[in-house]
Amino acid sequence: MAKSILLTYIFWLIGGFWGLHHLYLGRDEQALVWVMFAGGYFGLGWLRDLWRIPEYVQEANGDSYYIEKLVYKMRKYPTPPSSTVRYCGMMIVADAFGYLVLAAIPEELLPEFLLPFSTIFVPLAVALGVYLVGNIGQEEGDFWMPLIGAYLTYPLYFWKKSSVFWTSVLSCAAFNRYAKKWRRSPRRQHSIFYRLFIFLLCILVYASLWCSWLYFNCSFTDKEGQEIYCREAIKNFLTSPLWNEFKKVMKDVYNFAQHHGWWEIWHQLIHALDPLGEKNALQVLNLTRNATQEEISARYRKLSRQWHPDRHKDPEEKQNAQEKFIEIQQAYEVLSDIKSRRVRKNKKAQSTSSSEL
């Protein structure tokens, strides 16, 4: 079934950060990268897709003009030419996978004799990152060459655990030099259920690595220099007065909504945010919401005389008075404007009621 460019752009707009448009077009590898890296490196890939989508749709539909250009390119270049964007993508994804696995290693659970070998899966993760990006679109390559390149750097980890960068460099070089080739035959078509299963399985593995890091290795140092694990901080936070108070407030909000409706919650929220600046203006002039225009004007004149800059001789006091004087003027203008609009609104409502009678 032909893919729609309009529908692709809709998916890009509503779910582009999660690769929804790539899933629709059958570009599952790219969809995975978009999910794992927030829209392809924090939205940059998502923005780039804005002008690449027409070509992606042509590719998915086997458009004759697109195929003609691709055949010409394949004849001109026996192997795919180097691409800065693809190479940078390989390095970023490979580096991120390698450091994530490195950070997720639960060393406290490993026997002491296994600790030197705890980084055994880091090159594997790097090679997977290279392979994933290398097989996007009309380019492909086998997994073994980047894997061999990655494990050639494994001895470095016995010297320095954070050698992921050099693993990524060698793995990318091995893929681009010995494995990269054109995708000359169509992809094997799988059912949508199979594709989604593999997609969600990959996301689950990726998320489990983050959870392992968060539970076993995530830590921070407090102001006294003591290292605190995130799992302990989260546990203590969930029993803290702040969290209990938050739960109480949310329960009260829910009960209020059950009796008065969620729309009233929205009105209360808007009122609390003070979008017109009325609350702040009343506080500056020390007035109540029921103050009349005469009371507002009288308080404004009184405070203006009190805080007029000419009444203060000391330079510092004069500066403070100037700021306070401006604040009083702004508060007066805000309240006067609100009062005027309310008066006009009431007159219009009364006029409407009279005409209906």
Residue frames as qw, qx, qy, qz and C-alpha x, y, z in Angstrom:
[[0.000, 0.889, 0.458, 0.000, 0.00, 0.00, 0.00],
 [0.407, 0.553, -0.028, 0.727, 1.42, 3.40, -1.04],
 [0.408, -0.459, -0.438, 0.657, 2.52, 5.70, 1.74],
 [0.081, 0.902, 0.341, 0.251, 0.94, 9.15, 2.02],
 [0.426, 0.297, -0.226, 0.824, 3.21, 12.17, 2.35],
 [0.349, -0.597, -0.026, -0.721, 0.45, 14.06, 4.17],
 [0.861, -0.455, -0.186, -0.133, 0.01, 11.26, 6.71],
 [0.772, 0.064, -0.278, 0.568, 3.79, 11.05, 7.14],
 [0.134, 0.452, -0.173, 0.865, 3.96, 14.74, 8.01],
 [0.622, -0.574, -0.096, -0.524, 1.07, 14.32, 10.47],
 [0.916, -0.277, -0.229, 0.179, 2.93, 11.45, 12.18],
 [0.553, 0.288, -0.225, 0.749, 6.08, 13.60, 12.13],
 [0.156, -0.578, 0.069, -0.798, 4.22, 16.40, 13.88],
 [0.720, -0.519, 0.003, -0.461, 2.41, 14.39, 16.55],
 [0.908, -0.371, 0.192, 0.035, 4.97, 11.65, 17.21],
 [0.622, 0.701, -0.295, 0.188, 8.15, 12.60, 15.42],
 [0.181, -0.717, 0.600, -0.307, 10.26, 12.58, 18.58],
 [0.689, -0.209, 0.665, -0.197, 9.37, 8.91, 19.00],
 [0.086, -0.279, 0.824, 0.485, 9.97, 8.00, 15.36],
 [0.582, 0.382, 0.609, -0.380, 6.30, 7.44, 14.53],
 [0.564, 0.704, -0.140, -0.409, 6.72, 8.65, 10.93],
 [0.148, 0.537, -0.815, -0.160, 9.72, 6.34, 10.44],
 [0.402, 0.038, 0.888, -0.219, 7.74, 3.38, 11.75],
 [0.618, 0.571, 0.305, -0.447, 4.98, 4.23, 9.30],
 [0.502, 0.724, -0.379, -0.284, 7.49, 4.26, 6.42],
 [0.992, 0.040, -0.097, 0.072, 9.15, 1.00, 7.51],
 [0.409, 0.630, -0.446, 0.487, 12.38, 2.68, 8.66],
 [0.779, -0.564, -0.271, -0.043, 12.47, 0.81, 11.96],
 [0.713, -0.059, -0.222, 0.662, 16.20, 1.36, 12.64],
 [0.138, 0.388, -0.017, 0.911, 15.80, 5.10, 12.34],
 [0.552, -0.624, -0.263, -0.488, 12.67, 5.03, 14.51],
 [0.817, -0.380, -0.323, 0.290, 14.68, 3.27, 17.22],
 [0.490, 0.103, -0.144, 0.853, 17.38, 5.93, 17.12],
 [0.162, -0.531, -0.145, -0.819, 14.73, 8.66, 17.34],
 [0.711, -0.593, -0.310, -0.215, 13.12, 7.04, 20.40],
 [0.810, -0.286, -0.245, 0.451, 16.42, 6.44, 22.19],
 [0.453, -0.088, -0.026, 0.887, 17.85, 9.90, 21.50],
 [0.069, 0.688, 0.407, -0.597, 14.84, 12.20, 21.80],
 [0.493, 0.823, 0.171, -0.225, 14.13, 12.85, 18.17],
 [0.790, 0.421, 0.025, 0.445, 17.57, 12.06, 16.81],
 [0.508, 0.005, -0.240, 0.827, 20.00, 13.85, 19.12],
 [0.080, -0.516, -0.452, 0.724, 17.58, 16.09, 21.03],
 [0.384, 0.753, 0.374, -0.382, 15.36, 17.06, 18.12],
 [0.000, 0.605, -0.482, -0.633, 18.00, 17.80, 15.47],
 [0.142, 0.020, 0.919, 0.367, 17.12, 14.69, 13.47],
 [0.217, 0.631, 0.711, -0.221, 13.41, 15.44, 13.85],
 [0.159, 0.805, 0.000, -0.572, 13.93, 18.92, 12.37],
 [0.064, -0.413, 0.718, 0.557, 16.10, 17.54, 9.56],
 [0.293, 0.289, 0.906, 0.098, 13.29, 15.14, 8.64],
 [0.297, 0.682, 0.311, -0.591, 11.14, 18.16, 7.78],
 [0.422, 0.688, -0.324, -0.493, 12.76, 18.44, 4.34],
 [0.011, -0.330, 0.926, 0.185, 13.84, 14.78, 4.01],
 [0.562, 0.198, 0.688, -0.414, 10.35, 13.29, 4.31],
 [0.685, 0.559, -0.082, -0.460, 9.44, 13.63, 0.59],
 [0.375, 0.524, -0.757, -0.110, 12.51, 11.53, -0.31],
 [0.253, -0.148, 0.898, -0.329, 11.70, 9.00, 2.41],
 [0.671, 0.348, 0.416, -0.506, 8.16, 8.61, 1.05],
 [0.611, 0.597, -0.396, -0.338, 9.50, 8.17, -2.49],
 [0.118, 0.415, -0.898, 0.085, 11.83, 5.46, -1.21],
 [0.429, 0.044, 0.791, -0.435, 9.04, 3.67, 0.66],
 [0.688, 0.496, 0.265, -0.459, 6.77, 3.77, -2.41],
 [0.651, 0.002, 0.612, 0.450, 9.49, 2.67, -4.85],
 [0.342, 0.846, 0.095, -0.398, 8.98, 5.84, -6.89],
 [0.832, 0.413, 0.203, 0.308, 10.39, 5.42, -10.41],
 [0.256, 0.886, -0.170, 0.347, 12.19, 8.77, -10.39],
 [0.507, -0.731, 0.430, -0.153, 13.77, 7.97, -7.02],
 [0.910, -0.070, 0.384, 0.142, 14.83, 4.49, -8.21],
 [0.675, 0.668, 0.050, 0.310, 16.35, 6.00, -11.35],
 [0.014, -0.888, 0.339, -0.310, 18.46, 8.42, -9.30],
 [0.719, -0.518, 0.454, -0.093, 19.47, 5.63, -6.90],
 [0.919, 0.218, 0.257, 0.206, 20.58, 3.34, -9.74],
 [0.458, 0.805, -0.128, 0.355, 22.64, 6.14, -11.25],
 [0.307, -0.812, 0.416, -0.272, 24.27, 6.75, -7.87],
 [0.876, -0.264, 0.402, 0.004, 25.02, 3.06, -7.39],
 [0.832, 0.452, 0.122, 0.298, 26.68, 2.86, -10.79],
 [0.229, 0.866, -0.226, 0.383, 28.73, 5.95, -10.13],
 [0.220, -0.618, 0.636, -0.406, 29.84, 4.82, -6.66],
 [0.613, 0.051, -0.786, -0.068, 30.47, 1.07, -6.20],
 [0.418, -0.380, -0.701, 0.435, 30.24, 1.60, -2.45],
 [0.133, -0.912, -0.378, -0.084, 28.20, 4.31, -0.73],
 [0.355, 0.576, -0.217, 0.704, 30.14, 7.59, -0.48],
 [0.360, -0.195, -0.603, 0.685, 31.11, 8.92, 2.92],
 [0.233, -0.746, -0.371, -0.502, 28.45, 10.95, 4.70],
 [0.123, 0.341, -0.499, 0.788, 29.34, 13.30, 7.54],
 [0.608, -0.316, 0.105, -0.721, 25.83, 13.11, 8.99],
 [0.935, -0.089, -0.302, -0.163, 25.79, 9.30, 8.98],
 [0.631, 0.227, -0.546, 0.502, 29.33, 9.05, 10.39],
 [0.116, -0.361, 0.417, -0.826, 28.51, 11.50, 13.20],
 [0.782, -0.249, -0.051, -0.569, 25.32, 9.55, 13.88],
 [0.870, 0.047, -0.476, 0.117, 27.32, 6.33, 14.13],
 [0.380, 0.284, -0.542, 0.694, 29.78, 7.88, 16.56],
 [0.369, -0.353, 0.253, -0.822, 27.08, 9.44, 18.74],
 [0.876, -0.184, -0.137, -0.423, 24.93, 6.30, 18.96],
 [0.819, 0.127, -0.498, 0.255, 27.91, 3.95, 19.41],
 [0.191, 0.351, -0.507, 0.764, 29.42, 6.19, 22.10],
 [0.539, -0.331, 0.175, -0.755, 26.10, 6.50, 23.91],
 [0.927, -0.103, -0.286, -0.218, 25.45, 2.73, 23.85],
 [0.685, 0.213, -0.541, 0.440, 28.96, 2.00, 25.09],
 [0.025, 0.326, -0.470, 0.820, 28.87, 4.50, 27.95],
 [0.699, -0.298, -0.004, -0.650, 25.34, 3.41, 28.91],
 [0.918, -0.061, -0.392, 0.007, 26.41, -0.23, 29.24],
 [0.480, 0.277, -0.516, 0.653, 29.53, 0.89, 31.12],
 [0.235, -0.348, 0.317, -0.850, 27.40, 2.94, 33.52],
 [0.799, -0.219, -0.122, -0.547, 24.84, 0.15, 33.97],
 [0.645, 0.167, -0.723, 0.183, 27.32, -2.52, 35.13],
 [0.665, -0.674, -0.017, -0.322, 26.26, -3.55, 38.67],
 [0.448, 0.505, -0.653, 0.342, 29.79, -3.97, 40.02],
 [0.384, -0.419, 0.576, -0.587, 28.56, -4.40, 43.60],
 [0.911, 0.003, 0.200, -0.361, 26.92, -7.69, 42.56],
 [0.782, 0.485, -0.391, 0.031, 29.95, -9.10, 40.74],
 [0.876, -0.383, 0.006, 0.293, 32.53, -11.35, 42.40],
 [0.232, -0.849, 0.287, 0.379, 35.91, -9.70, 42.78],
 [0.518, -0.205, 0.676, 0.482, 37.63, -11.98, 40.26],
 [0.427, 0.585, 0.625, 0.291, 35.13, -10.88, 37.56],
 [0.030, -0.887, -0.150, 0.435, 35.57, -7.13, 38.06],
 [0.223, -0.480, 0.500, 0.685, 38.46, -6.81, 35.55],
 [0.125, 0.146, 0.832, 0.520, 36.20, -8.41, 32.91],
 [0.194, 0.583, 0.614, -0.496, 33.09, -6.37, 33.77],
 [0.254, 0.633, -0.147, -0.717, 33.42, -4.31, 30.58],
 [0.380, -0.033, 0.857, 0.348, 33.19, -7.35, 28.28],
 [0.334, 0.626, 0.701, 0.076, 29.86, -6.21, 26.79],
 [0.008, 0.774, 0.026, -0.632, 30.84, -2.59, 26.15],
 [0.052, -0.331, 0.648, 0.684, 32.41, -3.25, 22.69],
 [0.142, 0.370, 0.899, 0.188, 29.33, -5.30, 21.80],
 [0.094, 0.794, 0.474, -0.369, 27.08, -2.32, 22.60],
 [0.033, -0.645, 0.296, 0.703, 29.31, -0.02, 20.53],
 [0.111, -0.067, 0.839, 0.528, 29.16, -2.38, 17.55],
 [0.143, 0.582, 0.799, -0.042, 25.38, -2.56, 17.83],
 [0.061, 0.802, 0.173, -0.568, 25.19, 1.24, 17.69],
 [0.039, -0.463, 0.576, 0.673, 27.37, 1.33, 14.56],
 [0.124, 0.173, 0.927, 0.309, 25.36, -1.46, 12.94],
 [0.153, 0.679, 0.647, -0.311, 22.03, 0.22, 13.76],
 [0.140, 0.792, -0.041, -0.593, 22.92, 3.55, 12.14],
 [0.108, -0.392, 0.727, 0.553, 24.82, 1.89, 9.29],
 [0.143, 0.247, 0.926, 0.247, 21.72, -0.02, 8.18],
 [0.252, 0.645, 0.398, -0.602, 19.38, 2.96, 7.89],
 [0.425, 0.701, -0.132, -0.557, 17.97, 3.66, 4.45],
 [0.846, 0.500, -0.141, -0.118, 19.60, 2.37, 1.27],
 [0.283, 0.611, -0.704, 0.227, 22.90, 1.44, 2.94],
 [0.916, -0.351, 0.007, -0.192, 23.64, -1.73, 4.84],
 [0.309, 0.590, -0.714, 0.216, 26.46, -3.82, 6.22],
 [0.784, -0.231, -0.576, 0.021, 27.02, -6.96, 8.26],
 [0.558, -0.807, 0.025, -0.190, 27.53, -6.95, 12.00],
 [0.921, -0.195, -0.045, 0.335, 30.81, -8.87, 12.21],
 [0.556, 0.446, -0.080, 0.697, 33.24, -6.21, 10.95],
 [0.185, -0.733, 0.141, -0.639, 32.19, -3.47, 13.42],
 [0.851, -0.510, 0.002, -0.128, 32.13, -6.13, 16.16],
 [0.871, 0.050, -0.082, 0.481, 35.69, -7.23, 15.38],
 [0.297, 0.602, -0.099, 0.735, 36.84, -3.61, 15.21],
 [0.486, -0.730, 0.051, -0.477, 35.23, -2.89, 18.57],
 [0.906, -0.419, 0.035, 0.038, 36.80, -5.88, 20.33],
 [0.719, 0.380, -0.184, 0.552, 40.27, -5.03, 19.01],
 [0.005, 0.644, -0.263, 0.718, 40.24, -2.19, 21.55],
 [0.771, -0.532, -0.291, -0.192, 39.12, -4.40, 24.44],
 [0.733, -0.085, -0.359, 0.572, 42.63, -4.58, 26.03],
 [0.096, 0.480, -0.108, 0.865, 42.37, -0.82, 26.61],
 [0.593, -0.605, -0.195, -0.494, 39.64, -1.41, 29.20],
 [0.834, -0.313, -0.328, 0.314, 42.09, -3.20, 31.50],
 [0.455, 0.076, -0.148, 0.875, 44.05, 0.03, 31.56],
 [0.155, 0.120, 0.175, -0.965, 41.23, 2.57, 31.45],
 [0.300, 0.409, 0.844, -0.177, 37.54, 1.68, 31.66],
 [0.342, 0.787, 0.262, -0.442, 36.33, 4.77, 29.83],
 [0.250, -0.324, 0.641, 0.650, 37.93, 3.85, 26.49],
 [0.532, 0.544, 0.627, -0.168, 34.59, 3.88, 24.69],
 [0.305, 0.829, -0.124, -0.452, 35.57, 6.67, 22.28],
 [0.007, 0.537, -0.767, -0.351, 38.42, 4.66, 20.77],
 [0.397, 0.167, 0.902, -0.021, 36.18, 1.61, 20.51],
 [0.459, 0.727, 0.383, -0.339, 33.63, 3.69, 18.60],
 [0.181, 0.771, -0.409, -0.453, 36.29, 5.10, 16.28],
 [0.111, -0.322, 0.903, 0.262, 37.69, 1.68, 15.33],
 [0.420, 0.353, 0.823, -0.148, 34.26, 0.06, 15.04],
 [0.421, 0.789, 0.158, -0.418, 33.03, 2.85, 12.73],
 [0.107, 0.672, -0.605, -0.413, 36.21, 2.62, 10.65],
 [0.270, -0.092, 0.951, 0.124, 35.83, -1.16, 10.27],
 [0.468, 0.558, 0.640, -0.245, 32.21, -0.85, 9.20],
 [0.357, 0.838, -0.034, -0.412, 32.84, 1.94, 6.69],
 [0.048, 0.631, -0.697, -0.337, 35.93, 0.30, 5.23],
 [0.005, -0.177, 0.974, 0.144, 34.95, -3.37, 5.09],
 [0.201, 0.349, 0.886, -0.230, 31.20, -3.79, 5.64],
 [0.312, 0.575, 0.208, -0.727, 29.34, -0.83, 4.11],
 [0.172, 0.085, 0.787, 0.587, 27.54, -1.51, 0.83],
 [0.416, -0.023, -0.208, -0.885, 24.40, -0.57, -1.08],
 [0.521, 0.161, 0.739, -0.395, 21.12, -2.24, -0.21],
 [0.179, 0.231, -0.665, -0.687, 20.51, -3.82, -3.62],
 [0.300, -0.303, -0.868, -0.255, 17.54, -6.00, -2.70],
 [0.438, -0.580, -0.130, -0.674, 14.29, -4.93, -1.01],
 [0.226, -0.331, 0.719, -0.568, 13.95, -5.41, 2.72],
 [0.245, -0.217, -0.943, -0.055, 12.21, -8.52, 3.89],
 [0.414, -0.407, -0.129, -0.804, 8.62, -7.65, 4.69],
 [0.197, -0.139, -0.882, 0.406, 7.49, -8.59, 8.21],
 [0.261, -0.710, -0.610, -0.236, 4.06, -8.17, 9.75],
 [0.105, -0.731, 0.114, -0.664, 3.38, -5.05, 11.76],
 [0.795, -0.577, 0.005, -0.187, 3.00, -7.18, 14.90],
 [0.894, -0.029, -0.068, 0.442, 6.45, -8.73, 14.47],
 [0.380, 0.549, -0.081, 0.740, 8.01, -5.30, 13.81],
 [0.384, -0.736, 0.064, -0.554, 6.35, -3.79, 16.86],
 [0.910, -0.406, -0.066, 0.052, 7.42, -6.74, 19.01],
 [0.765, 0.138, -0.085, 0.624, 11.09, -6.33, 18.00],
 [0.106, 0.665, -0.021, 0.739, 10.83, -2.56, 18.36],
 [0.584, -0.700, 0.026, -0.410, 9.36, -2.73, 21.87],
 [0.934, -0.232, -0.100, 0.253, 11.84, -5.43, 22.89],
 [0.574, 0.353, -0.115, 0.730, 14.74, -3.16, 21.92],
 [0.189, -0.696, 0.050, -0.691, 13.18, -0.27, 23.87],
 [0.821, -0.543, -0.085, -0.155, 12.73, -2.56, 26.88],
 [0.852, -0.032, -0.129, 0.506, 16.41, -3.58, 26.82],
 [0.297, 0.522, -0.067, 0.797, 17.46, 0.05, 26.44],
 [0.444, -0.697, -0.009, -0.563, 15.23, 1.14, 29.33],
 [0.902, -0.393, -0.159, 0.085, 16.51, -1.69, 31.54],
 [0.671, 0.197, -0.182, 0.691, 20.06, -0.40, 31.12],
 [0.057, -0.596, 0.079, -0.797, 18.97, 3.04, 32.29],
 [0.736, -0.577, -0.099, -0.339, 17.18, 1.45, 35.25],
 [0.892, -0.130, -0.222, 0.372, 20.33, -0.53, 36.13],
 [0.392, 0.378, -0.181, 0.819, 22.39, 2.66, 36.10],
 [0.347, -0.627, -0.018, -0.697, 19.79, 4.50, 38.18],
 [0.843, -0.492, -0.120, -0.179, 19.60, 1.77, 40.81],
 [0.906, -0.179, -0.088, 0.373, 23.21, 0.59, 41.08],
 [0.634, 0.046, 0.033, 0.771, 25.48, 3.45, 40.03],
 [0.027, 0.758, 0.210, 0.617, 23.63, 6.77, 39.95],
 [0.557, -0.545, -0.386, 0.494, 24.92, 8.95, 42.78],
 [0.161, 0.829, 0.017, 0.536, 25.62, 12.55, 43.73],
 [0.510, -0.054, -0.480, 0.712, 27.64, 14.38, 46.36],
 [0.240, -0.879, -0.410, -0.032, 25.95, 16.56, 48.96],
 [0.082, 0.920, -0.152, 0.352, 27.34, 19.83, 50.33],
 [0.607, -0.680, 0.405, -0.064, 29.25, 17.94, 53.01],
 [0.209, 0.595, -0.749, -0.203, 31.08, 15.85, 50.40],
 [0.513, -0.067, 0.831, -0.205, 29.23, 12.63, 51.15],
 [0.251, 0.097, -0.754, -0.600, 28.30, 10.39, 48.21],
 [0.545, 0.174, 0.573, -0.587, 24.61, 9.49, 48.15],
 [0.158, 0.120, 0.889, 0.413, 23.11, 6.86, 45.86],
 [0.349, -0.096, -0.282, -0.888, 20.06, 7.97, 43.89],
 [0.548, -0.301, -0.749, -0.219, 18.11, 4.92, 45.03],
 [0.378, -0.360, -0.623, 0.583, 18.57, 5.98, 48.66],
 [0.036, 0.125, 0.050, -0.990, 17.68, 9.59, 47.86],
 [0.442, -0.182, -0.532, -0.699, 14.51, 8.50, 46.05],
 [0.527, -0.348, -0.769, 0.100, 13.56, 6.15, 48.90],
 [0.260, -0.327, -0.463, 0.782, 14.02, 8.93, 51.46],
 [0.167, 0.004, -0.192, -0.967, 12.14, 11.41, 49.28],
 [0.482, -0.283, -0.670, -0.489, 9.13, 9.07, 49.07],
 [0.528, -0.515, -0.631, 0.240, 8.90, 9.10, 52.88],
 [0.265, 0.022, -0.183, 0.946, 9.64, 12.83, 53.25],
 [0.125, 0.584, 0.523, -0.608, 7.14, 15.43, 54.55],
 [0.190, 0.432, -0.321, -0.821, 7.33, 17.20, 51.17],
 [0.224, 0.001, -0.868, -0.443, 6.16, 14.09, 49.28],
 [0.070, -0.429, -0.861, 0.265, 3.44, 13.35, 51.85],
 [0.136, 0.566, 0.237, -0.778, 2.23, 16.93, 51.59],
 [0.221, 0.285, -0.568, -0.740, 2.23, 16.68, 47.79],
 [0.163, -0.202, -0.949, -0.178, 0.15, 13.48, 47.94],
 [0.014, 0.533, 0.662, -0.526, -2.28, 15.19, 50.30],
 [0.180, 0.499, -0.089, -0.843, -2.61, 18.18, 48.00],
 [0.239, 0.126, -0.763, -0.587, -3.19, 15.95, 44.95],
 [0.103, -0.354, -0.924, 0.099, -5.82, 13.98, 46.87],
 [0.087, 0.582, 0.412, -0.696, -7.56, 17.23, 47.85],
 [0.206, 0.375, -0.408, -0.807, -7.45, 18.38, 44.22],
 [0.194, -0.086, -0.916, -0.342, -9.00, 15.09, 43.08],
 [0.050, -0.495, -0.797, 0.342, -11.76, 15.30, 45.71],
 [0.129, 0.543, 0.110, -0.822, -12.45, 18.92, 44.77],
 [0.221, 0.229, -0.633, -0.705, -12.70, 17.94, 41.10],
 [0.096, -0.256, -0.959, -0.067, -15.13, 15.13, 41.94],
 [0.009, 0.634, 0.626, -0.454, -17.51, 17.63, 43.53],
 [0.133, 0.773, 0.060, -0.617, -16.98, 20.73, 41.38],
 [0.772, 0.610, 0.169, 0.063, -15.61, 19.37, 38.09],
 [0.725, -0.102, 0.184, 0.655, -12.20, 19.55, 36.45],
 [0.282, 0.697, 0.258, 0.607, -13.13, 22.74, 34.62],
 [0.385, -0.908, -0.061, -0.155, -13.35, 24.53, 37.96],
 [0.780, -0.395, 0.160, 0.459, -9.83, 23.28, 38.76],
 [0.550, 0.369, 0.279, 0.695, -8.67, 24.96, 35.56],
 [0.067, -0.871, -0.190, -0.448, -10.34, 28.23, 36.56],
 [0.641, -0.759, 0.027, 0.110, -8.72, 28.06, 39.98],
 [0.770, -0.107, 0.220, 0.590, -5.33, 27.43, 38.42],
 [0.347, 0.606, 0.254, 0.669, -5.67, 30.38, 36.04],
 [0.315, -0.901, -0.120, -0.274, -6.74, 32.59, 38.94],
 [0.756, -0.573, 0.091, 0.303, -3.75, 31.45, 41.02],
 [0.687, 0.153, 0.235, 0.671, -1.34, 32.28, 38.18],
 [0.073, -0.797, -0.169, 0.575, -2.61, 35.90, 38.24],
 [0.593, 0.337, 0.461, 0.568, -2.41, 36.42, 34.45],
 [0.117, 0.884, 0.255, 0.375, -3.61, 40.05, 34.67],
 [0.425, 0.249, -0.385, 0.780, -1.24, 40.95, 37.50],
 [0.403, -0.693, -0.205, -0.562, -4.16, 42.01, 39.71],
 [0.803, -0.516, -0.260, 0.144, -3.02, 40.17, 42.84],
 [0.647, -0.019, -0.106, 0.755, 0.45, 41.63, 42.67],
 [0.057, 0.514, 0.125, 0.847, -0.91, 45.14, 42.04],
 [0.585, -0.690, -0.252, -0.345, -3.27, 44.87, 45.04],
 [0.813, -0.368, -0.209, 0.399, -0.36, 43.71, 47.18],
 [0.466, 0.234, -0.023, 0.853, 1.82, 46.65, 46.07],
 [0.166, -0.501, -0.081, -0.846, -0.92, 49.18, 46.93],
 [0.048, -0.057, -0.824, 0.561, -2.02, 47.20, 50.02],
 [0.536, 0.047, -0.010, -0.843, -5.64, 46.99, 48.90],
 [0.533, 0.124, 0.815, -0.190, -8.35, 44.33, 48.81],
 [0.212, 0.196, 0.780, 0.555, -10.00, 43.04, 45.63],
 [0.016, 0.758, 0.651, 0.029, -13.20, 44.94, 46.48],
 [0.253, -0.479, -0.059, 0.838, -11.44, 48.32, 46.54],
 [0.407, 0.830, 0.366, -0.108, -13.25, 51.04, 44.57],
 [0.587, 0.554, 0.089, 0.583, -11.60, 53.26, 41.96],
 [0.169, -0.903, 0.081, -0.387, -11.66, 56.15, 44.47],
 [0.766, -0.592, 0.240, 0.063, -9.79, 54.03, 47.05],
 [0.846, 0.168, 0.201, 0.464, -7.26, 52.94, 44.42],
 [0.335, 0.758, 0.038, 0.558, -6.62, 56.55, 43.36],
 [0.408, -0.864, 0.139, -0.258, -6.33, 57.76, 46.95],
 [0.855, -0.398, 0.250, 0.221, -3.85, 55.04, 47.89],
 [0.732, 0.409, 0.164, 0.519, -1.86, 55.70, 44.71],
 [0.100, 0.872, -0.050, 0.476, -1.54, 59.43, 45.50],
 [0.621, -0.751, 0.199, -0.106, -0.50, 58.70, 49.07],
 [0.879, -0.190, 0.292, 0.327, 2.18, 56.16, 48.15],
 [0.598, 0.620, 0.130, 0.490, 3.40, 58.27, 45.21],
 [0.112, -0.915, 0.162, -0.351, 4.09, 61.19, 47.54],
 [0.758, -0.588, 0.284, 0.008, 5.75, 58.88, 50.07],
 [0.812, -0.105, 0.429, 0.382, 8.06, 57.22, 47.53],
 [0.472, 0.879, 0.020, 0.069, 8.70, 60.12, 45.15],
 [0.812, 0.126, -0.123, 0.557, 12.47, 60.11, 44.36],
 [0.166, 0.682, -0.098, 0.706, 12.77, 63.86, 45.06],
 [0.610, -0.713, 0.036, -0.344, 11.94, 63.24, 48.74],
 [0.910, -0.322, 0.109, 0.237, 15.08, 61.12, 49.18],
 [0.098, 0.930, -0.344, -0.086, 18.57, 62.61, 49.18],
 [0.517, -0.451, 0.712, 0.148, 20.81, 59.60, 49.82],
 [0.357, 0.415, -0.640, -0.539, 21.82, 58.04, 46.43],
 [0.092, -0.008, -0.996, -0.014, 21.02, 54.48, 47.52],
 [0.236, 0.439, 0.685, -0.531, 17.67, 55.47, 49.04],
 [0.369, 0.534, -0.134, -0.749, 16.90, 57.52, 45.94],
 [0.268, 0.241, -0.839, -0.409, 17.51, 54.48, 43.72],
 [0.001, 0.228, 0.952, -0.206, 15.25, 52.28, 45.88],
 [0.274, 0.526, 0.405, -0.696, 12.56, 54.97, 45.91],
 [0.330, 0.423, -0.458, -0.708, 12.75, 55.27, 42.12],
 [0.215, 0.021, -0.952, -0.218, 12.13, 51.52, 41.71],
 [0.057, 0.393, 0.814, -0.424, 9.30, 51.57, 44.26],
 [0.274, 0.504, 0.087, -0.815, 7.74, 54.64, 42.60],
 [0.349, 0.264, -0.670, -0.599, 7.71, 52.90, 39.20],
 [0.141, -0.145, -0.978, 0.049, 6.22, 49.76, 40.77],
 [0.163, 0.466, 0.584, -0.644, 3.42, 51.85, 42.35],
 [0.345, 0.447, -0.227, -0.793, 2.66, 53.54, 39.04],
 [0.308, 0.128, -0.858, -0.390, 2.48, 50.21, 37.21],
 [0.033, -0.283, -0.913, 0.294, 0.22, 48.72, 39.91],
 [0.259, 0.490, 0.315, -0.771, -2.11, 51.72, 39.65],
 [0.373, 0.364, -0.489, -0.700, -2.30, 51.42, 35.86],
 [0.205, -0.020, -0.969, -0.139, -3.04, 47.68, 36.08],
 [0.045, 0.402, 0.795, -0.451, -5.86, 48.10, 38.62],
 [0.287, 0.497, 0.076, -0.815, -7.36, 51.11, 36.86],
 [0.334, 0.251, -0.687, -0.594, -7.40, 49.27, 33.56],
 [0.153, -0.174, -0.972, 0.036, -9.04, 46.19, 35.16],
 [0.135, 0.471, 0.580, -0.651, -11.67, 48.36, 36.87],
 [0.319, 0.432, -0.216, -0.815, -12.45, 50.20, 33.62],
 [0.310, 0.102, -0.845, -0.424, -12.91, 46.97, 31.70],
 [0.073, -0.302, -0.912, 0.268, -15.18, 45.54, 34.40],
 [0.227, 0.488, 0.315, -0.782, -17.31, 48.68, 34.38],
 [0.370, 0.344, -0.475, -0.721, -17.66, 48.54, 30.58],
 [0.236, -0.028, -0.958, -0.158, -18.50, 44.83, 30.76],
 [0.051, 0.393, 0.771, -0.498, -21.19, 45.42, 33.42],
 [0.309, 0.476, 0.044, -0.822, -22.73, 48.28, 31.42],
 [0.351, 0.228, -0.712, -0.563, -22.82, 46.12, 28.29],
 [0.148, -0.178, -0.969, 0.087, -24.45, 43.27, 30.23],
 [0.158, 0.468, 0.551, -0.673, -27.07, 45.63, 31.71],
 [0.333, 0.420, -0.266, -0.801, -27.75, 47.09, 28.27],
 [0.286, 0.075, -0.890, -0.347, -28.23, 43.62, 26.81],
 [0.042, -0.322, -0.884, 0.335, -30.60, 42.65, 29.63],
 [0.236, 0.483, 0.271, -0.798, -32.65, 45.82, 29.18],
 [0.363, 0.320, -0.508, -0.713, -33.00, 45.28, 25.44],
 [0.216, -0.075, -0.965, -0.125, -34.16, 41.70, 25.98],
 [0.074, 0.438, 0.719, -0.534, -36.87, 42.90, 28.38]]
